[in-house]
Amino acid sequence: MTDTDRMVVWLREALDAAERRADRWHDVECDVHTTSLTDAAVLQSATLCDCGGPAAVLRRVAADRKTLDDCEMYSQDNLSTASLAEHVIRNLAEGWGWTEETETN
């Protein structure tokens, strides 16, 4: 196994762990922190979250997974670096909330 292969395995494990803990990624000011323990079941669905932290973590995890998949595919198929760059840029933008409908200034 190469160093790159080991890094990919490690990254996938780190992404899995971040995804499992996404419901804990709230800003300090988030309404989630002002709820009582009796609201714990509601917190699992993040309905009281007003910071968007858990959703942002899940978006970034999904985008990073796509980037890893693209890099592995391109390295195996020996495809062009310009095409890989396009995919990586799209994945980064999606991780930050970009969609086809996003307008730029």
N, C-alpha and C positions, 0 to 999 in steps of 0.2 A: 504494500500500500504506500503510495507516495505521500509527501507532505500535504499536497493539495487535496488528495482524497481524505486524509485525516481531518483537514480543516473543514471540508464539506460535511463530514459526519458530525463534527463538533458543532458547526453552525446549525445543522438541522436539529440537533438535540437542544441547542440554546433557543431556537425558534419555538420548538414544542413546549419548552418550559415557560417561555414568555406568553405563549398562547394560553396555557393552563392558568397562569396568574394574571391574565389581563383584567379581570374584574377587580383587582386590587390597585390598579394604576389610576388613581384619582388625584386631581390637584388638591392642595391643602384647603382651598376655599370652597371646594365642591360640597353641595348639599348632602352628599352621602355621609360626610363626617359628622353631621348634626343629628343623625337619626339614632334611635334607641336600638338596643339589642333585639327587641321584638320585631323590628323591621328587617332583620337579617335575611329572611326569605325573599323579601322584595328586592334587597340589594343584589341578589344573585342575577336578577334580570336587569339590573342597573337602571330601573325606571326612575330612581331619584337622582341619578347622575346628571349634573348640569355642566360638567367640564369637558365631556367627550373623551376623556383619557382612555378608558377601556376600548372604545371603538377605534381610536387612533392607533393603539397598540396592535389590535387585530388587523387593521389596514396595512400597517408596516410589516407585520409578520407575513401576511399574504403576498405583499410586493417583494419582500426579500426571498421568499420561497420561489416565486416566479423567476427572479434574477438568478438564483442558484440553478434552477432547472435550465434556463436559457444558456448559462455559461457551460454547463455540462453538455448540453446538446451541441452547442457550437464547437466546443473543443473536440468532441467525438466526430462530428461531421466535417470539421475543418472549413466552416463557413466563414464569410467575410467579417472582418472586424467592424466595418461600417454598419452592417446589419445587426451585429451584437450590440453596438453602441446605441442604436435606435431602440432596441428592446430594453436595455438597461435604463435608458432615460425614461421610457414609458413606465417601467416598473417603479422607478423612484418617484415619479410624479403621482402615480396611483397610490403609493404609500402615504403621500401627503394630501390625498383627497381629490386629485384631478380625475375628471371623467370626460367623456367625449363632449359633454354639454358645457364644460368649463370655459368661461370666456377669459381672455387675457386683456390687460390694459394697454 
